[in-house]
Amino acid sequence: MPFTPYHFGPGLLLGVVLFPFLDFSTMMVASVILDLEPLVVLLLNLPFPLHGFFHTYLGATIIAIILAFALYPMIGFLNKIVSLIGLHQESSFRHILPASIIGTYSHIFLDSFIYPEMNPFFPLLGNPLIGVFPSVFIYSSCIYLGLLGFGVYVVRLLYNQMKPKQVRIEEDVFFK
């Protein structure tokens, strides 16, 4: 799915369902970053397949590790952005790395059903998943997973607003 928003759907669902365990912003970036490969191939008219090395689990692993190390120094900034949409998260590297891996792997998994030029299990050649599901089913699933993810997000927001607020006392006024 070259540079389409479809991968945000499953990324959103995974990000909000696994929110306590994974970094949300990393999950969202990781779910779409692999589509830079076909974009670059198209823009530069390179003689490579649109879904080449980085659309393999090996290539996705390399990108996931690089992405995790690239996003880690920015986590404070990213947490502030995520809090703007009502999701408050204190992330660490142990939240970022798995989010990066799961996001990129979900991308490979979904694209494996659609693109015959992919070799997802490189160095093994071939794509055993091609044609298992029609491409319209994969695209539709991504949309429905995104809608479900949005629903879970709304439920999480409502739940967080209904929780009693914990008041932090900075100093004890009775023992001064």
Contacts in CASP RR format, 6 or more apart in sequence:
PFRMAT RR
TARGET T0000
AUTHOR 0000-0000-0000
METHOD contacts of the structure
MODEL  1
MPFTPYHFGPGLLLGVVLFPFLDFSTMMVASVILDLEPLVVLLLNLPFPL
HGFFHTYLGATIIAIILAFALYPMIGFLNKIVSLIGLHQESSFRHILPAS
IIGTYSHIFLDSFIYPEMNPFFPLLGNPLIGVFPSVFIYSSCIYLGLLGF
GVYVVRLLYNQMKPKQVRIEEDVFFK
1 7 0 8 1.000
1 35 0 8 1.000
1 110 0 8 1.000
1 111 0 8 1.000
1 114 0 8 1.000
1 139 0 8 1.000
1 142 0 8 1.000
2 35 0 8 1.000
2 38 0 8 1.000
2 39 0 8 1.000
2 42 0 8 1.000
2 50 0 8 1.000
3 35 0 8 1.000
3 38 0 8 1.000
3 39 0 8 1.000
4 35 0 8 1.000
5 32 0 8 1.000
6 110 0 8 1.000
6 139 0 8 1.000
6 142 0 8 1.000
6 143 0 8 1.000
7 31 0 8 1.000
7 32 0 8 1.000
7 35 0 8 1.000
7 106 0 8 1.000
7 107 0 8 1.000
7 110 0 8 1.000
7 142 0 8 1.000
8 28 0 8 1.000
8 31 0 8 1.000
8 32 0 8 1.000
8 146 0 8 1.000
9 31 0 8 1.000
9 142 0 8 1.000
9 143 0 8 1.000
9 145 0 8 1.000
9 146 0 8 1.000
9 149 0 8 1.000
10 31 0 8 1.000
10 106 0 8 1.000
10 110 0 8 1.000
10 141 0 8 1.000
10 142 0 8 1.000
10 145 0 8 1.000
10 146 0 8 1.000
11 27 0 8 1.000
11 28 0 8 1.000
11 31 0 8 1.000
11 103 0 8 1.000
11 106 0 8 1.000
11 145 0 8 1.000
11 146 0 8 1.000
12 28 0 8 1.000
12 145 0 8 1.000
12 146 0 8 1.000
12 149 0 8 1.000
12 150 0 8 1.000
12 153 0 8 1.000
13 145 0 8 1.000
13 146 0 8 1.000
13 148 0 8 1.000
13 149 0 8 1.000
13 152 0 8 1.000
14 22 0 8 1.000
14 27 0 8 1.000
14 31 0 8 1.000
14 102 0 8 1.000
14 103 0 8 1.000
14 106 0 8 1.000
15 22 0 8 1.000
15 24 0 8 1.000
15 27 0 8 1.000
15 28 0 8 1.000
15 99 0 8 1.000
16 24 0 8 1.000
16 87 0 8 1.000
16 149 0 8 1.000
16 152 0 8 1.000
16 153 0 8 1.000
16 156 0 8 1.000
17 149 0 8 1.000
17 152 0 8 1.000
18 27 0 8 1.000
18 99 0 8 1.000
18 102 0 8 1.000
19 87 0 8 1.000
19 89 0 8 1.000
19 156 0 8 1.000
21 95 0 8 1.000
21 98 0 8 1.000
22 95 0 8 1.000
22 98 0 8 1.000
22 99 0 8 1.000
22 102 0 8 1.000
23 71 0 8 1.000
23 75 0 8 1.000
23 78 0 8 1.000
23 89 0 8 1.000
23 91 0 8 1.000
23 95 0 8 1.000
23 96 0 8 1.000
23 99 0 8 1.000
24 82 0 8 1.000
24 87 0 8 1.000
24 89 0 8 1.000
24 99 0 8 1.000
25 71 0 8 1.000
25 78 0 8 1.000
25 79 0 8 1.000
25 81 0 8 1.000
25 82 0 8 1.000
26 67 0 8 1.000
26 68 0 8 1.000
26 71 0 8 1.000
26 78 0 8 1.000
26 91 0 8 1.000
26 95 0 8 1.000
26 96 0 8 1.000
26 99 0 8 1.000
26 100 0 8 1.000
27 99 0 8 1.000
27 100 0 8 1.000
27 102 0 8 1.000
27 103 0 8 1.000
29 67 0 8 1.000
29 71 0 8 1.000
30 64 0 8 1.000
30 67 0 8 1.000
30 99 0 8 1.000
30 100 0 8 1.000
30 101 0 8 1.000
30 102 0 8 1.000
30 103 0 8 1.000
30 104 0 8 1.000
30 107 0 8 1.000
31 103 0 8 1.000
31 104 0 8 1.000
31 106 0 8 1.000
31 107 0 8 1.000
32 107 0 8 1.000
33 63 0 8 1.000
33 67 0 8 1.000
33 104 0 8 1.000
34 54 0 8 1.000
34 55 0 8 1.000
34 60 0 8 1.000
34 63 0 8 1.000
34 104 0 8 1.000
34 107 0 8 1.000
34 108 0 8 1.000
34 111 0 8 1.000
35 107 0 8 1.000
37 50 0 8 1.000
37 51 0 8 1.000
37 52 0 8 1.000
37 53 0 8 1.000
37 54 0 8 1.000
37 55 0 8 1.000
38 50 0 8 1.000
38 51 0 8 1.000
40 46 0 8 1.000
41 48 0 8 1.000
41 49 0 8 1.000
41 50 0 8 1.000
42 50 0 8 1.000
49 117 0 8 1.000
49 118 0 8 1.000
50 115 0 8 1.000
50 117 0 8 1.000
51 111 0 8 1.000
51 115 0 8 1.000
51 117 0 8 1.000
51 118 0 8 1.000
52 117 0 8 1.000
52 118 0 8 1.000
52 119 0 8 1.000
53 59 0 8 1.000
53 122 0 8 1.000
54 60 0 8 1.000
54 62 0 8 1.000
54 63 0 8 1.000
55 107 0 8 1.000
55 108 0 8 1.000
55 111 0 8 1.000
55 115 0 8 1.000
55 118 0 8 1.000
55 120 0 8 1.000
56 108 0 8 1.000
56 118 0 8 1.000
56 119 0 8 1.000
56 120 0 8 1.000
56 121 0 8 1.000
56 122 0 8 1.000
57 105 0 8 1.000
57 108 0 8 1.000
57 120 0 8 1.000
57 121 0 8 1.000
57 122 0 8 1.000
58 122 0 8 1.000
58 123 0 8 1.000
59 122 0 8 1.000
60 101 0 8 1.000
60 104 0 8 1.000
60 105 0 8 1.000
60 107 0 8 1.000
60 108 0 8 1.000
61 101 0 8 1.000
61 104 0 8 1.000
63 104 0 8 1.000
64 97 0 8 1.000
64 100 0 8 1.000
64 101 0 8 1.000
64 103 0 8 1.000
64 104 0 8 1.000
64 105 0 8 1.000
65 97 0 8 1.000
65 100 0 8 1.000
67 100 0 8 1.000
67 104 0 8 1.000
68 93 0 8 1.000
68 96 0 8 1.000
68 97 0 8 1.000
68 100 0 8 1.000
68 101 0 8 1.000
71 78 0 8 1.000
71 96 0 8 1.000
71 100 0 8 1.000
72 93 0 8 1.000
72 96 0 8 1.000
75 91 0 8 1.000
75 92 0 8 1.000
75 96 0 8 1.000
76 91 0 8 1.000
78 91 0 8 1.000
79 88 0 8 1.000
79 89 0 8 1.000
79 90 0 8 1.000
79 91 0 8 1.000
82 88 0 8 1.000
82 89 0 8 1.000
83 89 0 8 1.000
86 157 0 8 1.000
86 160 0 8 1.000
87 153 0 8 1.000
87 156 0 8 1.000
87 157 0 8 1.000
88 160 0 8 1.000
89 95 0 8 1.000
108 118 0 8 1.000
108 120 0 8 1.000
109 120 0 8 1.000
109 129 0 8 1.000
110 138 0 8 1.000
110 142 0 8 1.000
111 118 0 8 1.000
111 120 0 8 1.000
112 118 0 8 1.000
112 120 0 8 1.000
112 127 0 8 1.000
112 129 0 8 1.000
112 130 0 8 1.000
113 129 0 8 1.000
113 130 0 8 1.000
113 131 0 8 1.000
113 132 0 8 1.000
113 133 0 8 1.000
113 135 0 8 1.000
113 138 0 8 1.000
114 130 0 8 1.000
114 131 0 8 1.000
114 135 0 8 1.000
114 138 0 8 1.000
115 127 0 8 1.000
115 130 0 8 1.000
116 127 0 8 1.000
116 130 0 8 1.000
118 126 0 8 1.000
118 127 0 8 1.000
118 130 0 8 1.000
119 125 0 8 1.000
119 126 0 8 1.000
119 127 0 8 1.000
120 127 0 8 1.000
120 129 0 8 1.000
121 128 0 8 1.000
END
